[in-house]
Amino acid sequence: MPFWLFTGVGSKIDGSMKMPDGGPGRTEPVFNARRIAIGDSAVNYLDRRRNRRIALANVDLSASLPKHDGPVELSGSGGWNGETIGFVLQAASLYGLRRDGSDATVVVTAAPLSIDFKGKLAFD
C-alpha cells in the first residue's frame, strides 16, 4: 500500500505521474487539489552540516489548492521540543509566491512566541 496516493488530473494510481501542459512559457508543473490531509504523522530532518536531527511529532496538516494558479492554504500543528506549534499560511497565488510575491497571511502559534504576518510574501 502506498504512503501517498493522489488521484485525479495528472496522476495515476500506480504512482507514475504525467503533468498536463501548463501553457506557453510555463515551466512549473500544474497541480491542483481541493484538500490534502495528513494526520498523526512524524517529520524528521537530518541537518548534515551540523549533524543534528530535527523531529516533529503528532503532525497534522491540511492543504488546499483548488486551482493551480489560484489561492493556496496550509494549516496544521505539530510537536517540537515538547511544545505544540500551530500554523496557518494563506496566499492569494501559489505561483505568485515563487515569482514577484503574493498577498499572504502567516500565523504561527507556539509557547513562548507567536507570529502574525499580513502582507506580500515571496520565496526565492
Steps between C-alpha positions, in 0.01 A plus 500: 500500500646842407567761766379775266214466256392792283225441247344721238646717223864424433536185708464127479440258786821309417701799622628624164405857421451686175438867553283689250651787303497822700470722194742716300814595689407308813774281646327394823285187512126550530349354816176567679323336793185591685645363823799297613505384861777334697425392855689373803830485311866570568753708308874447544776712351874434524716812471821342373695826529450506876433126545175587675161331469179703520186300575136608497242271659120478484495698175160587355491686169222613271572657162271643235591605146173487304650665189865471395540877456259599778508535876670252731440426867706287739411449864596261771690429815779286634715435804861620523722508811201417719290791372206506260541730202203605289519672163289643219622624161256657256619648172305651213722325242733200538694597187515861617691379807769364268509808276444864598304429818143440611271650762526261792421434864732295721409413859724291726398429859737344749619556855659745568479668155219571255527658154223665299602634157280661234655643187684404183708180519744353246737202500822498299 
